[in-house]
């Protein structure tokens, strides 16, 4: 099964996505809690990066160069979470990088013989699920499409292998 997804159509740049590498992306979301904990006002990505960098900087200043045992424990916990968690990533940055042309108004998610078309504005909130319980979505993937409002959380669009901007 092909694990590569293409964004094509009315875009400045056709983009190829590989969900297999998203597990290493800091933008990944925990799908087990995302739709239940999602706040009405999300923090801007730059602010989130700044806060994370500040936290790390403060930690290094206060703890110095000596690595206490807690750092190893935290790394072990994060590794365990990656091996057992379900993760997703927002579609908006990929859509932005593809640069939809001025006449573009909708996004079509192609899943085998099924096509689901949604308005471009609603597509900004789409979340791609790429991992379930620590495993890539090989049987019904490469990605699952979740709408930003969580309306299809229990029955996401599966087998999505192509995205067309119309």
N, C-alpha and C positions, 0 to 999 in steps of 0.2 A: 504494500500500500504506500502510495506517495505521501510523504510528510511535509511537502513544501506547498505553500499557499501563495497564489499570485493576486496582487491588486492591480486591476487593469481597467480600461474603459476611458472615460473622460477625465484623465489625470495627466498632469505634466510629466510625471515619472511613473512608469510601471515598477512595482516593487515586489520582490520575492521575500516571503516570510518563512522562517524555519522555527517552528514552535519548540523544537528540541533544545534550543539554547536559552529559552526564556527562563528556565529554572535558575540561571545565574544572573538574571536581570534584577536590579534593585527595585524596579517598578512592579514586581509581581505582587499579587493580592492573595490573601487567604480566602478561598471561596467558601470555606466552612463558616466564616463569620462575616464576610463582606456585606451580604444583603441584610443581615440583621443589625450590624453595627454601623452601617453607612450613615454618616451625618448629613444633614441638609446642606451644610456649607463645607465643602472639601478644602483642605489646605493646598495652596498652590505648590507645584512641584519644586520650585526654587526655594520656597520657605521650608519645605520638608527636608531638602538637601542641606540647607543652612543649619537647621536644627540638629540634624544627625552629625554634621561636621563639628558643630559647637559642642555637642555632647561628647564626642570622641576626643576633642581637644581638651576639654575640661577633665576628662578622665585621665588622659595622659599627664596632664599637669599635676593632678592631685595624687596619682598613684606612682608616677615616675616610671623609670625604665624596668623596674621589677614587675614581673607578671605574677600576680597572686593566683592561687588555684581557682578563683572564681572565673577568670577569663577562660580557662580550659573547660570548665563546667558549662559556661554560656555557649562556647563553640560546639560542645557536644549536644546541647539542647537544640541549637539551630540546625545541626546536621540531622538530628533525629526528626525534627519538624519537617525538613526537606524530604526525608525518606518516607514519611507517613502522611503528609498533608495533601490537600487538594488546592491547586493554585490556578490563577488566571492572570490576565494582563489586559489593560484597557486598549481599545482599538484606536482611540483618538490620536495618539502620537504617530501611529503608522499612517492614518488617514491624512494627517497634517503634512507628513513627509512626502506623500504621494502628490500633494498639491492638486486637489480637484479643480478642474477648469471652471470658468465662470458659469457655464450653462448646466453644470451638474446639479441634480436635485435629489437623487436617491442612490441607495446602495443596495445591491443584490448579492445575497449570500447564496452561493450555489452548493447544493448538497446532493450529489448524485443526480437524480432526475428532478429533485425538488429545488425550487428557487423561492426565496423569501425576500421581498423588496420592502425596504423601509426608507422613510425620508432621511436625507443627509443630516439634518439637525438631530434626529433621534439616534442616528448611527454614532454620533460623538460619544454617547453614553454606553455603547456596547462593550461587554467584557468577554474576552476569549478565555475559555477554560482550556488548559493544556495539560493538566496533571490531575489524576484522581487517586487518592491514597498512596501518593508517592510514585505512581507509575504513569508513564506517558499514555495518551489515549490512542493506542494502536488499533483496537478493534472498532471503535466508533468515532475516531478522530480524523484528522490530526487535531482539530479544535472543536469545542462546543461553543455556540454563540448564546450568550445571556444578554437580555435587554437590561439596560441600566436600572429600570424600576424594579427588577426582580420578578416581573410577571411570569416569566417562563423558567424560573429557578428550578422547578422540579422536572420540567420537560424541555431542556434546551434544544436548540437546533444542532443536530449532530452530523458527522461526516462532511463538514464544510471543507471544501478543497479549492475554492475559487471565489474571489470577490470582484464584482464588476460595479464600477461607478457609472451611473447613467445620468 
